[in-house]
Structures are given as structure tokens and as C-alpha cells.
């Protein structure tokens, strides 16, 4: 078992201090240069990211503001586990192939839990202004930004590259292989149910299709008798594991009570989205396509970030099925083939 902590830092202008002004909103007061017109924000999951060739990735970055979820870096790191193998490449070669595709600007969301915690604590989180960027600046790879990937092993020791993790992968100079992940999906799912297990846990769910799953989840989220436990449960899933659950849970509950105990959707819209994604997965556990895999839990993180992007690209049947029930009318859910056909002037086939 290991924990991965990712942060990306960089500079968005040539000034001696970071530009903190939202893109295309106003002239940057540091560099005095008006930012370019905004491009749509696009998010890849790993299935689509690795299906797109390096040349096409460059084309995509010319048309979209590509948001790199921390989960994608986590999954690339997972390919370097000691128990992984690939047909024609070593794990190091496979990870290097993926690393070379990152190229240009990399925008990384803060951890979804951090966003939830801030919203549950009273901060206004806008879901219509694009991604929330780590440290409020754009990180540029490989031109000066640093990607830190700290891996905490079971014995408490830290395996941490000093700088430029992506570049070191791309040049095959990264030599660390991570321990095998021995956690089970069953234990992960049990943890996701948390305090809801006694009220609406798996033993109480008997559904046969996606429509029934969506209806049941929306019923749960709108049940007045479940308002308090849903707020407490959402605080638990957003909690930083380094802190006792009761600390965040109690402070959120006090704020919720002060506001006359509204429903979660009104109280914290983004936290509501994350809770709905998790409930859709749990309630529909036996309904969603694809054999149950440990990767399910990582895949959920891409869906949790959907409110901040305009286009989500995935080839994964499970991810697409789940995402189809949370995308907004003005968002697109497409495959890598659809993206290539859209951008390649030579038509089907791509680069």
C-alpha cells in the first residue's frame, strides 16, 4: 500500500511574481499583457490519454486547455508497481511513453477533497469558471515547472524524486519501482459506504439497471430524513485522512445547522456533486459495466472533476456510463476516436 501526494508549481508569466488573475478576465497586472481568449477545458482519463498519439496530443493542446487530473499522474505511477507487466514493453518503457505525451502546459486541479472541504466550510466554489489551478498559476512542463510525486511506503519512509518527475520518466532515468498495492476493492468499497452503510448500505440495495440506480440515488439525496447523515457522510469522504473525522464533521454540522439545515445540494453544490458520484457508484455497484476492478476507485476521481471542464474524453465503458448521468447539457462526453476525427483535417484515422 502506498499514498501518492502530487503538487505542480510553475509560473504563468515572466513577472517576478505569479499572475493570479483568472484567464481572459482582465489584463495581468504583473506582466501587463492581456491574456489570450479562453479555450474550452478538456479532461482526459487514462484510457483516452494513452489512446491518443503524441502528435495528436500537440494538436489537442492547440485547441483545448488540457486539464491534467492528479489521478492521471497517480495512475501512471501505478504502472511502475513491482507487480505490473506489459506485453511488449517494460513498465519503465510504458511509463516513459505516457510521460512523453504530457508536453506543453499542464493544468492540475487541486485535490477534489480539498475543494469539498473548502466549500463545506463556507467558501464559494464556482463551477462555471474552468479549473481550479494548483497555487493559482499555470504549470509549464518541461519549461521550469516542478512535479513532485511523494510516495509514502507502509514502513513510513518516503520515496520522492527531487524535480521534474515527468521529464525523468520520459527520458527513462526514473529507476524507482513501487511496492505492489495489496489493498482489495471490497475493503475500498466498504470504506466508501462509511456511516451510510447502516441506513442504505449494500444489503438494502437491489437494483437492475442504470435508470433505477439514478432514481434511487436522487431519492436518497432528496430524502429529508437523511439530510443530516448525508452532510456528515460527505464531510467524512472529503476529510483529510491526517485529521480526525470528527473535527471536520462537527464544524460542518455547526455551519449547516446555523443555515437552518438545508439540503446538501443547496448547502454545498460541488460537495453534492461528489456525493452523488460516490452514491451512483455504490448504489449501482452491481449494475455498471465492466468487471469490478481496483481502478474503479481511481476512475471516480475523473468524474468528480467534471464540473470544471467543458469536454471529457474517455474510452472506458464504466467511466462513460457513470459520467453520462452527471454531465451537464453544455458539456461533452466523447471518445478518443471522436476527438481525433474532430481535430484531424485528414479525417478518420488520425495521426
C-alpha positions in Angstrom: 0.0 0.0 0.0 1.2 3.5 -0.7 0.0 7.0 -0.7 0.7 9.5 -3.5 0.8 13.2 -3.0 1.1 15.3 -6.1 1.6 19.0 -6.5 2.5 21.1 -9.6 4.0 24.5 -9.4 5.0 26.9 -12.1 4.8 30.4 -13.5 2.2 31.8 -15.8 4.0 34.9 -16.9 7.5 36.4 -17.0 7.0 38.6 -14.0 8.9 38.1 -10.7 5.6 37.3 -9.0 2.9 34.8 -10.1 0.0 36.1 -12.1 -3.1 35.4 -10.0 -5.8 36.8 -12.3 -8.3 34.5 -14.0 -7.6 33.9 -17.6 -9.4 36.1 -20.1 -10.9 38.1 -17.3 -8.7 41.2 -17.1 -5.2 42.4 -18.0 -2.5 40.7 -16.0 -1.1 43.3 -13.6 2.2 41.6 -13.3 3.2 41.2 -17.0 0.9 43.9 -18.4 -0.1 41.6 -21.2 -3.7 40.8 -21.9 -4.3 37.0 -21.8 -5.5 35.2 -24.9 -9.1 34.3 -25.4 -10.1 31.3 -23.3 -10.1 27.8 -24.8 -12.5 25.1 -23.7 -11.2 23.0 -20.9 -10.7 19.3 -21.7 -10.1 16.4 -19.3 -8.7 13.0 -20.3 -9.0 9.9 -18.3 -6.1 7.4 -18.6 -7.9 5.2 -21.2 -8.2 8.1 -23.6 -4.9 9.7 -22.7 -2.9 6.6 -23.7 -5.0 6.1 -26.8 -4.0 9.4 -28.3 -0.7 9.6 -30.1 2.0 12.1 -29.2 1.5 14.2 -32.4 -2.3 14.4 -31.8 -1.7 15.4 -28.2 0.1 18.5 -29.6 -2.9 19.2 -31.8 -5.3 18.9 -28.9 -3.2 21.3 -26.8 -3.6 23.9 -29.6 -7.3 23.7 -29.5 -8.1 23.0 -25.8 -6.9 24.0 -22.3 -6.0 20.4 -21.2 -6.6 19.8 -17.5 -4.4 17.1 -16.1 -6.1 15.4 -13.1 -3.7 14.4 -10.4 -5.3 11.0 -10.7 -3.8 10.6 -14.1 -0.3 11.0 -12.7 -1.2 8.6 -9.9 -2.2 6.0 -12.5 1.0 6.5 -14.4 2.9 5.9 -11.2 0.7 2.8 -10.7 2.2 1.4 -13.9 5.6 1.3 -12.2 4.4 -1.0 -9.4 6.5 -4.1 -8.9 3.6 -6.4 -9.8 2.9 -4.8 -13.2 3.9 -6.2 -16.6 3.2 -5.3 -20.2 3.3 -7.4 -23.4 5.9 -5.6 -25.4 7.4 -3.1 -23.0 8.9 -3.0 -19.6 6.9 -0.9 -17.0 9.6 1.8 -17.3 9.2 2.0 -21.1 5.4 2.0 -20.8 5.5 4.9 -18.3 8.0 6.8 -20.5 5.7 6.5 -23.5 2.9 8.1 -21.4 5.1 10.8 -19.9 6.2 12.0 -23.4 2.6 12.8 -24.2 2.2 15.4 -21.5 4.3 18.0 -23.3 3.3 21.8 -23.1 1.1 23.4 -20.4 -0.2 21.2 -17.6 -3.1 22.5 -15.6 -3.8 20.4 -12.5 -6.8 20.5 -10.3 -6.4 20.7 -6.6 -7.5 17.5 -4.9 -11.3 17.2 -5.1 -11.3 16.6 -1.3 -9.7 20.0 -0.8 -12.3 21.7 -2.9 -15.1 19.9 -1.0 -13.6 20.8 2.4 -13.3 24.5 1.5 -16.9 24.6 0.2 -18.3 22.7 3.2 -16.5 25.2 5.4 -18.2 28.2 3.7 -16.0 29.1 0.7 -17.9 29.8 -2.5 -16.8 27.4 -5.3 -17.7 28.5 -8.8 -18.4 25.6 -11.1 -18.5 27.7 -14.3 -15.0 29.3 -14.4 -12.9 26.4 -15.5 -10.4 24.5 -13.4 -9.1 25.5 -10.0 -5.3 25.5 -10.6 -2.8 24.4 -8.0 -1.3 27.5 -6.5 -3.4 29.6 -8.8 -0.8 29.5 -11.6 -0.3 27.6 -14.8 2.4 24.9 -14.5 4.6 24.5 -17.6 6.3 21.3 -18.4 9.2 20.9 -19.1 10.0 24.6 -19.1 10.7 25.2 -15.4 7.7 23.7 -13.6 8.4 21.0 -11.0 6.2 18.0 -10.5 6.7 16.4 -7.1 5.4 12.8 -6.5 5.9 11.7 -2.9 5.2 8.1 -2.3 4.8 7.0 1.4 5.5 3.4 1.9 4.0 1.1 4.6 7.0 1.5 6.8 6.6 5.3 6.8 9.5 6.0 4.5 9.2 8.4 1.6 10.2 7.8 -2.0 10.4 11.2 -3.6 12.0 12.4 -6.8 13.7 15.8 -6.3 12.5 17.5 -9.5 11.0 17.0 -12.9 9.3 13.6 -12.4 7.6 13.7 -15.8 10.8 14.5 -17.6 12.7 11.8 -15.8 10.1 9.3 -16.8 10.2 10.4 -20.4 13.9 10.0 -20.6 13.8 6.7 -18.8 16.0 8.0 -16.0 13.5 7.2 -13.3 14.5 3.9 -11.6 12.1 3.5 -8.7 9.6 0.7 -8.8 6.8 1.0 -6.3 5.6 -1.8 -4.0 2.6 -3.8 -5.1 -0.7 -2.5 -3.9 -2.3 -5.2 -1.9 -5.5 -3.4 -1.0 -8.7 -5.0 -2.1 -11.7 -3.5 -3.9 -14.0 -4.9 -1.3 -12.3 -3.0 1.5 -12.3 0.2 -0.5 -16.0 -0.1 -1.3 -16.8 -0.8 2.4 -14.8 2.4 3.3 -16.8 4.4 0.8 -20.1 3.4 2.4 -18.9 4.7 5.7 -21.7 5.8 8.1 -24.3 5.4 5.4 -23.9 1.6 5.4 -26.4 1.1 8.3 -29.1 3.2 6.7 -28.8 2.5 3.0 -25.9 0.1 2.6 -25.4 -2.7 0.0 -27.6 -5.2 1.8 -30.5 -2.8 1.2 -29.9 -2.2 -2.5 -31.4 -4.4 -5.1 -31.5 -2.6 -8.5 -31.3 -4.0 -12.0 -30.5 -1.1 -14.4 -28.9 2.3 -14.6 -32.2 4.2 -14.7 -33.3 2.6 -11.4 -29.9 3.5 -9.9 -30.1 7.1 -10.8 -33.7 7.3 -9.5 -32.7 5.7 -6.2 -29.7 8.0 -5.7 -31.7 11.1 -6.4 -34.4 9.8 -4.0 -31.8 9.4 -1.3 -30.3 12.8 -1.8 -33.7 14.4 -1.6 -34.9 12.5 1.5 -35.4 15.0 4.3 -34.9 12.3 6.9 -31.4 11.7 5.5 -30.2 15.3 5.3 -28.1 15.3 8.4 -26.4 11.9 7.8 -25.7 12.9 4.2 -23.9 16.1 5.3 -21.9 14.2 7.9 -21.1 11.5 5.4 -20.0 14.0 2.8 -17.7 15.7 5.3 -16.2 12.3 6.1 -15.4 11.5 2.4 -13.8 14.9 2.0 -11.8 14.7 5.2 -8.0 14.9 5.1 -7.0 11.5 6.4 -4.3 13.0 8.5 -7.0 14.7 10.7 -9.7 13.0 12.9 -13.0 12.8 11.0 -15.0 14.4 13.9 -13.1 17.7 13.6 -14.4 18.5 10.1 -17.7 16.7 10.6 -18.5 18.8 13.7 -17.5 22.1 12.2 -19.5 21.4 9.0 -22.5 20.3 11.0 -22.5 23.5 13.1 -22.4 25.6 9.9 -25.2 23.5 8.4 -27.3 24.0 11.5 -26.7 27.7 11.5 -28.0 27.9 8.0 -31.3 26.1 9.1 -30.3 22.7 7.8 -30.7 22.9 4.0 -30.4 20.0 1.7 -26.9 19.2 0.6 -27.4 20.5 -3.0 -28.2 24.0 -1.6 -25.6 23.8 1.2 -22.6 22.8 -0.9 -23.2 22.2 -4.7 -19.8 20.8 -5.5 -19.8 18.6 -2.5 -23.2 17.4 -3.5 -21.8 16.5 -7.0 -19.0 14.5 -5.3 -21.5 12.8 -3.0 -23.8 12.0 -5.9 -20.9 10.4 -7.9 -20.0 8.2 -5.0 -23.6 7.2 -4.4 -24.1 6.4 -8.0 -21.1 4.0 -7.9 -22.1 2.4 -4.6 -25.8 2.0 -5.3 -25.2 0.8 -8.8 -22.2 -1.4 -7.9 -23.7 -4.5 -9.5 -25.2 -2.6 -12.4 -22.3 -0.6 -14.0 -20.5 -2.2 -17.0 -17.0 -3.8 -16.7 -15.7 -6.3 -14.2 -15.1 -4.9 -10.8 -11.5 -3.6 -10.5 -9.4 -1.7 -8.0 -9.1 1.0 -10.7 -12.8 1.9 -10.2 -11.8 4.0 -7.2 -9.3 6.0 -9.2 -11.7 6.4 -12.1 -14.3 8.0 -9.8 -11.9 11.0 -9.4 -12.2 11.9 -13.1 -16.0 12.0 -12.8 -15.7 14.1 -9.6 -13.8 16.8 -11.6 -16.4 17.1 -14.4 -18.0 20.3 -13.2 -14.8 22.2 -14.0 -14.4 21.1 -17.7 -16.2 21.5 -21.0 -15.1 18.2 -22.6 -14.4 14.9 -21.0 -12.6 12.2 -23.1 -12.9 8.6 -22.1 -12.9 5.2 -23.7 -13.7 3.3 -20.5 -17.2 1.8 -20.6 -17.6 2.1 -16.8 -16.4 5.7 -16.7 -18.6 6.7 -19.6 -21.7 5.1 -18.2 -21.2 6.8 -14.8 -20.3 10.2 -16.3 -23.3 10.1 -18.7 -25.5 10.6 -15.6 -23.7 13.7 -14.2 -22.6 15.7 -17.3 -24.5 19.0 -17.9 -26.2 19.8 -21.2 -23.4 22.1 -22.2 -20.7 19.5 -21.6 -19.4 16.9 -24.0 -18.6 13.3 -23.2 -16.6 11.9 -26.2 -14.2 9.1 -27.0 -10.6 9.5 -28.2 -11.7 8.4 -31.7 -14.3 11.1 -31.8 -11.7 13.7 -30.6 -9.2 12.6 -33.3 -11.8 12.7 -36.0 -12.9 16.2 -34.9 -9.3 17.6 -34.9 -7.6 15.8 -37.8 -8.2 17.6 -41.1 -7.4 14.4 -42.9 -10.5 12.8 -41.4 -10.9 9.3 -39.8 -7.7 7.6 -38.9 -6.0 10.5 -37.2 -2.3 10.9 -36.7 
